Every structure is written in C-alpha cells, then in structure tokens.
C-alpha cells in the first residue's frame, strides 16, 4: 500500500510538476507554534499562529448572522472552514492563482475572494448541498450559474491544482520532499554590475550588504535595493582592466571587528608598478585601511588611505584577494602563487617557498602599528622566529585560493565555529576545497587535489594537509569557494558548505558526516520554470559563478556574470532560495548567529605584538589617489611612462590583448548580426534588425557599416572568422582625444558611463601591433 501511494505521488510530480508555494511565492514551513484553527496545516504550511488567529476571526465574523436552519449546516461549515484555511496550505499560491482574480487581496472582506480554486466536482457538490449557507454568506455575489462558475470561472490557471485533490496529495508528498534531490532557486537582487566579486556584511546591525565591483567600486544593498550613490569609488587607483577574465582589480574587502564604533575597513586591490630600470613585477597587490564618512554611514571617506601591505606580483593572474577577520581579531589575507602556470618560480615554486608571501594564507595584527611599520605579526603565528621564513605566514602550499570563508558554527551548539574553508583553483586536472589550519602545508606545487603534480616534490612532502573534497575537470575547471550555510530561513541547507564552479556553472553542497568527519558531496540542482517563478530563476541563471557572500543573518548570496568582462555591466547578485522548505518566520525573528570576526573575543593571551625587525617599513597614511610608497616600486608614473608601459605589455603579450591593441579602442557593445560579413576587414552592412542586449541602447539603422571583432570564448583573446547569426562587438575608436563610434546611435547616458575609460584609451597607442590577423589556434 505504501509503495503504491509513493508511485502515485511520483507520477503526480512527473505529470503536473507540482511544488509547494505560499501566497508570497516563498516555500512552506513548519509553524513554530501549533495552529489551533487551521490545525491541519500545523505539520507543514504557510501560516504562523498569528495568521491562524486572523483567519479564525474572519470566519467568525462571516458566520455571526447566519441562521442554522439546514440539516447539513454543520458539515457545510466544516467544508467552509477547510476552504478558508487553504490560505495556509503548502499549495496556496497555486490554489489562489485563479483566472477570475486579477489580484489576490486577502484583506478584502469578500468571501468569494477567499475561496481557493476547487475541483469542479467538489465545487458543484458544495453549492448544491450547501446552497442555503452560501446563499446567506455570499448574497448578491452568489454565482448565478454554479456549473459555469465551477467548470470555467473559478478554476486555477494550472488545472493540476484544485481543492481538495491538492490537499490529499500534500500529506503524501511530505515524506517525498525529505528524500528528493536538493534543488534550489535564485532570487535576483541587483543586476547590471561589472564583475561583482564579493558580498560582505559590516556586522553593525544595519543589515546592509556591500558589493565590490572588480573595476574598483563598492556599492551598498539596503533593503534588497542598490543605493544610487556608491560607498566608495577607487577605480582611478585600480589597474586598468581590459581583457576577459582579468584576475586583477578590487578583489577583496573586510570590515574591522569593531567597525560599528571605529568605522575602519580594509580593501585588497591591484595597482600598476613602474621602474626606471629592469621590470621586476607585473603589478602590486595592495592592502589598505580606509574609514567611513563621519557624516554619512553609506559613504566612505576616500581622502585618506593607510597602506597596510604591498606585495609584488610576477604575473597578472593568481592573485587570491580575499580578506577576512577571525574571532581572534586578526586579519587573514589569501594570496595566490604569483601566476603564469605550474608555479614556475624557483626550484620549489612559490607555493612551497616560505621566504615569500605568495601561495600562502597570512595572519597579521592591523591594530598595532607605528610610523614605520604598518602592521605587526601575532607571536602565536606558526613560523615566528624561524630564520628565512616570513612570520606573517599562517599556512602555505596554495595555488590560487579563490574565495575563502569562516564558518559561523551551529547556532545552538557552536560546533564548527571558526573553521576556515578555501576553494583552491587547480592547474589542469583537479579543483579542491581545503580547511585551512595553523601551520598547514596544502601541497601545491607538489600536489594538485589528491594527485601528484610535480613528481620530484610530491613524494618528498611530509605532513601535507589533504583536501576535504576535490573534483576533476570533467566536472568543472575553476572552483569558486563559498560558505557554510548558517542562516535561519532554509533549514534543509543548514550546515552544508555551498560552492560552485565558474566554468561549468554547477553548484555543489558538502555535508559533514559527524561520525567520521568526512564530507559527502552532492550537486545542487536548479529548478525549472515550473518551480522557480514568481521572480525566482533556476536553470536560466548567469552561469559564470564569480563569488559567494552572506548577509548579517547568514543568508547566502551568489555573485555571477553572463560574461566575465570586468568593464561590462553583465553581473548580478542572487540570493539562494530553497523552493520547497523554509523555517518559520516566528523562529527567524529571534534567530541570531554572530558572524565570525564581529565583536570578537579578546586575542589569545600569547598573541601579542611581534618584533617588527625585518618587516617592511611604510608611512602610516597616504592621500588618495597618490600613494605613499612602501618601497620605490610604487612611484607614480607620468603619462609617457604609462603609454610606454602599456605598449610594451601589448607587444609582449599581443595575443592576450588582441582586442585592446588591434582596434585601439576601449568602447564596445554587443550586437547580434544576421547578414553577410566581409571576411577581409571584419565589416558588415546591416540588412536586418540588430538586437541590442544592453537595455537603453537603440538598435543601429539599416544600411550602416559596423566594425566587428569576435568576443573571446576564453581567457585568450583570439581572432576568429566572422559568421552571420553570432554575437560580436561593435567597435569605436578615438580621434583627438574624443570617443568616436561607428554610427551616431549612442545614447548620452552610456557615453557618460564610459567617458573616463575612453579618455584613457585616447592616450594609448600600440603602433603596428597585430596588424595581421592572428591565427585562431595561437595562444
């Protein structure tokens, strides 16, 4: 009997694709307090005890003047009570999605409005057997033709949902939900961002979420809306970003544990570096301290900047970039191995070289500094006092830690609090998740995941820490580390570490086996449109998963982009939603799980100020955008130096910057072209409509000639043959320091946004670089 019932339920799932959803489009929950009136929905439903009371009061008012003169009045009132209580049903959104209702308004006193879509046979039986009761209740609203009303007017837009069939099915489905695959939906919060890379909460009780854009701008989301004025714009200080999947820029942000009282926060960003002699570094990673404005909590004071640390980077990639405070009150920094590929630096690579900061997690004290030393080192760091080893290092052996986070721990027991999770991007075979521990060696470049990468180093390692999870490149090719979910709203996700892959766009969850400490992986499926609607998205989300973040309450967000061009507004912030289950609003109203690093415990007794001997010296403050240098490497260049440096960079890596040099542009918009294209010069005459994928820009007129370049499909910018029906970029150029587009269809708003970038492009000239087409197979 149990088997046949389950088969019936699964068949119902397959044929009608039903899913529970409340009137507010959120999933149902188990009420914190039992319902006394609509008691049938106490195990799973959409009403709190307060909602239950309001419904009982409403029905009492409706029945106050009713004369019970029909033999079946008591039975009819029972039916009416069940119908009214359908507002608390797990399926209420579907039951009230009726064709005769333009807009559901349950504050309306109309009883007819309060009735769900009924199955036709039940509806006809109700109005036949309970006609006296409903005639008195409905008065002039009583349907003239009950058959027509039951068969046509009141039915749900999806006829799979009707009372009481859905209610009977609901009871059988509860067990199925517990065993079904974990599927989630995504709620878009803010869009049109330029590569959003972090979502950080200040932990000050304001419930704001700070979003950093890679180009150097920090925004605030308040009440799930983006404030019009940025919190901070430091794009003039950040390196110019002009290639797809550029790994430099504004990469990380962290708020001081006592931000609420001292207003201090920290940023990690990339700056250019120039030398009069031999070039030693591609750029510098800078960690700086800034302050919030004294007059406006939603704006930073960008006039003063204290440079805490600067790290030379030998290549443009593998910068890491995460910043985070632990409960010990210290700042943790996450650095990649310096870039290129295979960690080709020295005999053992940067990952195993503890005399360099690269390829490591650092821990520093930013509260104890003086005029010559911008930070100090906790005495409890694992390598303090060891000759030739940088004392800032907390752990090492990482390739490119991309997004790391502290676990808040179990709300009730505190179990797991303070664990530090990192997603470490692999070379060409494996991606991995590590739990970072003090003094740990995580294997790179000897190991990649669980496998050997460099044989000569792999077998000579001792006590390396293995990942808790790794996957090969048939699954995904670039891990994006996430968070352990410790929010309240979605209990089914509780305690799971949520992560994603930037290349494949897949989401995963790791669950810890409490008996043996091992982590079990599962893939999180994204619901289809029958599950993710009412403002939610599922399988059609932007699959370039850039980062994750959590708000003050521990709810989880995913940051993604349709294409990872750092200067294009193709990014979006989603909230991760469980479409089937959520916690009771009553329970979440009193739920609080303090974020790690907010009002922390006092530092450990043995973690005082370490001797600053041998640490780099630096002035404590600097006025932006000019920087007080840590060493001579950050001397601000002249415009001539800037032009020479950029052109040398283009000559050295002309394949990478093909788009940048060949057409001498810094302006582009995507169009779809459906016409004949001249393969010689990449021009096309428009014969049909061009579809503009950016809202606000008009399509180009018929007969116009446009210049095309193929949008790169990977990190390497290659030239391809142009084909009708594919997406290309429409190019502009610079004349007399002014942006010139190939047609006059550009709107002023878009021009204003790119004005600064275009002026910068006007000062650059790469000569005759890449005049000839580059073969599409060249790397």
Long-range contacts (C-beta under 8 A, 24 or more apart in sequence): 5-172, 6-172, 6-175, 6-176, 8-172, 9-169, 9-172, 9-173, 9-176, 10-176, 12-169, 13-176, 15-160, 16-158, 16-160, 17-160, 17-528, 17-530, 17-531, 18-91, 18-94, 18-160, 18-161, 18-166, 18-169, 18-173, 19-527, 19-530, 19-531, 19-579, 19-580, 20-44, 20-90, 20-91, 20-170, 20-173, 20-177, 20-580, 21-90, 21-91, 21-92, 21-93, 21-94, 21-534, 21-579, 22-46, 22-90, 22-92, 22-93, 23-87, 23-92, 23-93, 23-96, 23-104, 23-106, 24-93, 25-93, 25-533, 25-534, 25-535, 25-536, 26-577, 26-582, 27-577, 27-578, 27-579, 27-580, 27-581, 27-582, 28-90, 28-580, 28-581, 28-582, 29-581, 29-582, 29-583, 29-584, 29-585, 30-583, 30-584, 31-584, 31-586, 32-584, 32-586, 32-587, 33-586, 35-88, 37-81, 37-85, 38-85, 38-87, 38-88, 40-82, 40-85, 40-167, 41-85, 41-88, 41-89, 41-90, 43-174, 44-90, 44-170, 44-174, 45-88, 45-89, 45-90, 46-87, 46-88, 46-89, 46-90, 46-92, 47-87, 47-88, 48-584, 48-585, 48-586, 49-586, 51-87, 51-88, 52-88, 55-84, 55-85, 55-87, 55-88, 58-84, 58-114, 59-84, 62-111, 62-137, 63-137, 65-136, 66-133, 66-136, 66-137, 67-136, 69-132, 70-130, 70-132, 70-133, 72-129, 72-130, 73-130, 73-132, 73-133, 75-130, 76-126, 76-129, 76-130, 76-133, 76-134, 77-133, 79-126, 79-130, 80-130, 80-133, 80-137, 82-163, 82-164, 82-167, 83-114, 83-115, 83-116, 83-118, 83-163, 84-114, 84-115, 86-116, 86-163, 86-167, 87-114, 87-116, 89-116, 89-166, 89-167, 89-170, 90-170, 91-161, 91-166, 91-167, 91-170, 92-116, 93-534, 94-156, 94-158, 94-160, 94-161, 94-166, 95-156, 95-161, 95-162, 95-163, 95-166, 97-156, 97-157, 97-158, 97-161, 98-154, 98-155, 98-156, 98-157, 99-153, 99-154, 99-155, 99-156, 99-157, 100-153, 100-154, 110-141, 111-137, 111-138, 111-141, 112-138, 112-141, 115-154, 116-162, 116-163, 117-154, 117-155, 117-156, 117-161, 117-162, 117-163, 118-150, 118-154, 118-162, 118-163, 118-164, 119-162, 119-163, 119-164, 119-165, 120-150, 120-151, 120-155, 120-162, 122-162, 122-163, 122-164, 123-149, 123-150, 123-154, 124-150, 177-580, 177-581, 180-580, 181-522, 181-525, 182-492, 182-493, 182-509, 182-522, 182-524, 182-525, 182-578, 183-524, 183-525, 183-526, 183-527, 183-531, 183-538, 183-579, 183-580, 184-493, 184-507, 184-524, 184-525, 184-526, 184-527, 184-576, 184-577, 184-578, 184-579, 185-526, 185-527, 185-531, 185-532, 185-536, 185-537, 185-538, 185-577, 185-578, 185-579, 186-526, 186-532, 186-536, 186-537, 186-538, 186-541, 186-558, 186-574, 186-575, 186-576, 186-577, 187-535, 187-536, 187-537, 187-574, 187-575, 187-577, 188-535, 188-537, 188-572, 188-573, 188-574, 189-221, 189-224, 189-557, 189-572, 189-573, 189-574, 189-575, 190-219, 190-221, 190-225, 190-226, 190-572, 190-573, 191-571, 191-572, 191-573, 192-569, 192-571, 192-572, 193-219, 193-561, 193-569, 193-571, 193-572, 193-573, 194-566, 194-567, 194-568, 194-569, 194-570, 194-571, 195-249, 195-546, 195-561, 195-564, 195-565, 195-566, 195-570, 195-571, 196-546, 196-547, 196-559, 196-561, 196-571, 196-572, 196-573, 197-249, 197-250, 197-251, 197-252, 197-321, 197-546, 197-547, 197-559, 198-251, 198-252, 198-253, 198-322, 198-547, 198-549, 198-559, 199-547, 199-548, 199-549, 199-550, 199-551, 199-557, 199-559, 199-573, 200-253, 200-254, 200-255, 200-549, 201-255, 201-549, 201-550, 201-551, 201-552, 201-595, 202-255, 202-259, 202-260, 202-265, 203-255, 203-257, 203-259, 203-260, 203-552, 203-594, 203-595, 203-597, 203-598, 203-599, 204-255, 204-259, 204-260, 205-260, 205-552, 206-297, 206-552, 207-551, 207-552, 207-553, 208-298, 209-549, 209-551, 209-557, 210-253, 211-559, 211-573, 212-250, 212-251, 212-252, 212-253, 212-267, 213-250, 213-571, 214-241, 214-246, 214-249, 214-250, 214-251, 214-566, 215-241, 215-249, 215-250, 215-566, 215-567, 216-249, 216-250, 216-269, 217-250, 218-250, 218-253, 218-267, 218-300, 220-298, 221-573, 222-298, 227-298, 229-298, 229-299, 231-298, 231-299, 231-300, 232-267, 232-290, 232-299, 232-300, 232-302, 233-302, 234-267, 234-269, 234-302, 234-624, 234-625, 235-756, 236-625, 237-269, 237-271, 237-624, 237-625, 237-627, 238-269, 238-270, 238-271, 239-270, 239-271, 239-272, 239-283, 240-757, 240-760, 241-566, 241-567, 242-567, 242-657, 242-659, 242-660, 242-666, 243-656, 243-657, 243-659, 243-660, 243-715, 243-717, 244-563, 244-564, 244-565, 244-711, 244-712, 244-714, 244-715, 244-717, 245-564, 245-714, 245-715, 246-316, 246-566, 247-316, 247-317, 247-318, 247-319, 247-339, 248-283, 248-316, 248-319, 249-566, 251-285, 251-319, 251-320, 251-321, 251-322, 252-321, 252-322, 252-323, 252-334, 253-323, 254-323, 254-324, 254-325, 254-331, 254-597, 255-325, 255-598, 256-325, 256-366, 257-325, 257-329, 257-597, 257-598, 257-599, 257-600, 258-599, 259-292, 263-291, 263-292, 263-294, 264-289, 264-290, 264-291, 265-289, 265-290, 265-291, 265-292, 265-300, 266-290, 266-308, 266-323, 266-331, 266-366, 267-323, 268-321, 268-322, 268-323, 268-333, 270-313, 270-319, 271-627, 271-634, 272-637, 272-642, 272-645, 273-312, 273-633, 273-634, 274-633, 274-635, 274-637, 274-641, 274-645, 275-632, 275-633, 280-312, 280-633, 281-312, 281-313, 281-314, 281-633, 282-313, 282-314, 282-315, 282-316, 282-339, 283-313, 283-316, 284-310, 284-311, 284-312, 284-313, 284-633, 284-634, 285-310, 285-311, 285-313, 285-319, 285-321, 285-335, 286-310, 286-311, 286-627, 287-323, 287-333, 289-366, 302-624, 303-623, 303-624, 304-621, 304-622, 304-623, 304-624, 305-621, 305-622, 305-623, 305-624, 305-627, 306-374, 306-620, 306-621, 306-622, 307-374, 307-618, 307-619, 307-622, 307-627, 307-628, 307-630, 308-364, 308-366, 308-369, 308-374, 308-375, 309-333, 309-364, 309-374, 309-375, 309-616, 309-630, 310-616, 310-618, 310-630, 310-631, 310-633, 310-634, 311-335, 311-357, 311-358, 312-633, 313-338, 313-339, 313-358, 314-338, 314-339, 314-340, 314-345, 315-339, 315-340, 317-400, 318-399, 318-400, 318-425, 319-400, 320-398, 320-400, 320-401, 320-402, 321-402, 322-401, 322-402, 322-403, 322-404, 324-404, 324-405, 324-406, 324-596, 324-597, 325-596, 325-597, 325-598, 325-600, 326-363, 326-406, 326-418, 326-420, 326-596, 326-597, 326-600, 327-406, 327-417, 327-418, 327-596, 327-597, 327-600, 327-601, 328-378, 328-600, 328-601, 328-603, 328-604, 328-607, 329-365, 329-367, 329-597, 329-600, 329-601, 329-602, 329-603, 330-363, 330-364, 330-365, 330-366, 330-378, 330-603, 330-607, 331-363, 331-364, 331-365, 331-366, 331-375, 332-361, 332-362, 332-363, 332-394, 332-404, 332-420, 333-361, 333-362, 333-363, 333-364, 334-361, 334-362, 334-398, 334-401, 334-404, 334-422, 335-359, 335-360, 335-361, 335-362, 335-398, 335-401, 336-398, 336-399, 336-400, 336-401, 337-398, 337-399, 337-400, 337-444, 337-445, 341-427, 342-427, 342-445, 342-453, 342-454, 343-399, 343-444, 343-445, 348-445, 348-457, 349-444, 349-445, 349-454, 349-457, 351-396, 351-397, 351-398, 351-399, 351-443, 351-444, 351-445, 352-396, 352-397, 352-441, 352-444, 352-445, 352-446, 352-457, 354-383, 354-388, 354-389, 354-390, 354-393, 354-396, 355-388, 355-389, 355-390, 356-390, 357-390, 357-392, 357-393, 359-396, 359-397, 359-398, 359-399, 359-444, 360-390, 360-393, 360-394, 360-395, 360-396, 360-398, 361-393, 361-394, 361-395, 361-396, 361-398, 361-401, 361-404, 361-420, 361-422, 361-436, 362-392, 362-393, 362-394, 363-392, 363-394, 364-392, 365-603, 365-607, 365-609, 365-610, 368-609, 369-620, 370-612, 370-620, 371-619, 371-620, 372-612, 372-617, 372-618, 373-612, 373-615, 373-616, 373-617, 373-618, 374-616, 374-618, 374-620, 374-630, 375-615, 376-609, 376-610, 376-612, 376-615, 377-610, 377-612, 377-615, 378-603, 378-604, 378-607, 378-608, 378-610, 379-606, 379-607, 379-608, 379-609, 379-610, 380-604, 380-606, 380-607, 381-610, 382-438, 382-439, 383-439, 384-610, 391-610, 394-436, 394-438, 394-439, 395-436, 395-437, 395-438, 395-439, 395-440, 395-441, 395-442, 395-465, 396-440, 396-441, 396-442, 397-440, 397-441, 397-442, 397-443, 397-444, 397-446, 397-464, 397-465, 398-422, 398-424, 398-434, 398-442, 398-444, 399-424, 399-425, 399-426, 399-427, 399-444, 399-445, 399-448, 400-424, 400-425, 401-425, 401-481, 402-478, 402-479, 402-480, 402-481, 403-480, 403-481, 403-482, 403-547, 403-548, 404-436, 404-481, 405-481, 405-482, 405-483, 405-484, 405-548, 405-550, 406-596, 406-597, 407-483, 407-484, 407-486, 407-596, 408-484, 408-486, 408-554, 408-593, 408-594, 408-595, 408-596, 409-486, 409-593, 410-486, 410-495, 411-486, 411-488, 411-591, 411-593, 416-484, 416-495, 416-512, 417-596, 418-596, 419-484, 421-481, 421-482, 421-483, 421-484, 421-497, 422-481, 423-479, 423-480, 423-481, 423-482, 423-499, 424-467, 424-479, 424-481, 425-478, 425-479, 426-473, 426-477, 426-479, 427-453, 428-473, 429-453, 429-472, 429-473, 430-470, 430-471, 430-472, 430-473, 431-470, 431-471, 431-473, 431-475, 431-476, 431-477, 431-478, 431-479, 431-501, 432-467, 432-469, 432-470, 432-479, 433-467, 433-468, 433-469, 433-470, 433-479, 433-481, 433-497, 433-499, 433-510, 433-519, 434-465, 434-467, 434-468, 435-465, 435-468, 437-465, 440-465, 441-465, 442-467, 468-510, 468-518, 468-519, 469-510, 469-519, 469-521, 471-508, 471-521, 475-501, 475-504, 475-506, 476-501, 476-502, 476-503, 476-504, 476-506, 477-501, 477-502, 477-503, 477-504, 478-502, 478-503, 480-545, 480-546, 480-547, 480-548, 481-548, 482-548, 482-556, 483-548, 483-549, 483-550, 483-556, 485-554, 485-556, 486-550, 486-554, 486-593, 487-550, 487-553, 487-554, 487-555, 487-556, 487-593, 488-553, 488-554, 488-555, 488-583, 488-587, 488-588, 488-591, 488-593, 489-553, 489-555, 489-578, 489-582, 489-583, 489-588, 490-576, 490-577, 490-578, 490-581, 490-582, 490-583, 491-581, 491-582, 491-583, 492-578, 492-580, 492-581, 493-556, 493-576, 493-578, 498-524, 498-548, 498-556, 498-576, 499-548, 500-545, 500-548, 500-558, 501-545, 502-544, 502-545, 502-546, 502-564, 504-543, 505-541, 505-543, 505-544, 505-545, 507-545, 507-558, 527-579, 531-579, 532-579, 536-577, 536-579, 537-574, 541-574, 542-570, 542-571, 542-572, 546-571, 550-595, 552-595, 553-588, 553-591, 553-592, 553-593, 554-593, 554-595, 563-711, 567-666, 567-757, 569-694, 639-763, 642-763, 642-764, 643-763, 643-764, 643-765, 646-764, 646-766, 647-764, 647-765, 647-766, 647-767, 647-769, 650-766, 650-769, 651-766, 651-769, 654-769, 654-770, 654-774, 655-716, 655-717, 655-718, 655-774, 655-778, 655-779, 656-715, 656-716, 656-717, 657-717, 658-717, 658-718, 658-719, 658-770, 658-774, 659-709, 659-712, 659-717, 659-729, 660-717, 660-766, 661-766, 661-769, 661-770, 662-709, 662-719, 662-769, 662-770, 662-771, 663-707, 663-709, 663-731, 663-733, 664-733, 664-734, 664-761, 664-764, 664-765, 664-766, 665-731, 665-732, 665-733, 665-734, 665-761, 666-754, 666-757, 666-758, 666-760, 666-761, 667-731, 667-732, 667-739, 667-741, 667-754, 667-757, 667-758, 667-761, 668-709, 668-729, 668-730, 668-731, 668-732, 669-694, 669-697, 669-729, 669-730, 669-750, 670-694, 670-711, 670-727, 670-728, 670-729, 670-730, 671-700, 671-706, 671-727, 671-728, 671-729, 671-730, 672-725, 672-726, 672-727, 673-706, 673-708, 673-724, 673-725, 673-726, 673-728, 674-724, 674-725, 675-724, 676-724, 677-708, 677-722, 677-723, 677-724, 679-721, 679-722, 681-707, 682-707, 682-708, 682-709, 682-722, 683-707, 683-708, 684-708, 684-722, 693-727, 694-750, 696-747, 696-749, 696-750, 697-745, 697-746, 697-747, 697-750, 698-745, 698-747, 699-745, 700-730, 700-743, 700-745, 701-743, 701-745, 704-742, 704-743, 705-742, 706-730, 706-731, 706-742, 706-743, 707-731, 707-742, 716-779, 718-774, 718-776, 718-777, 718-778, 719-773, 719-774, 719-775, 719-776, 720-776, 721-776, 732-758, 734-758, 734-761, 734-762, 737-762, 737-763, 738-762
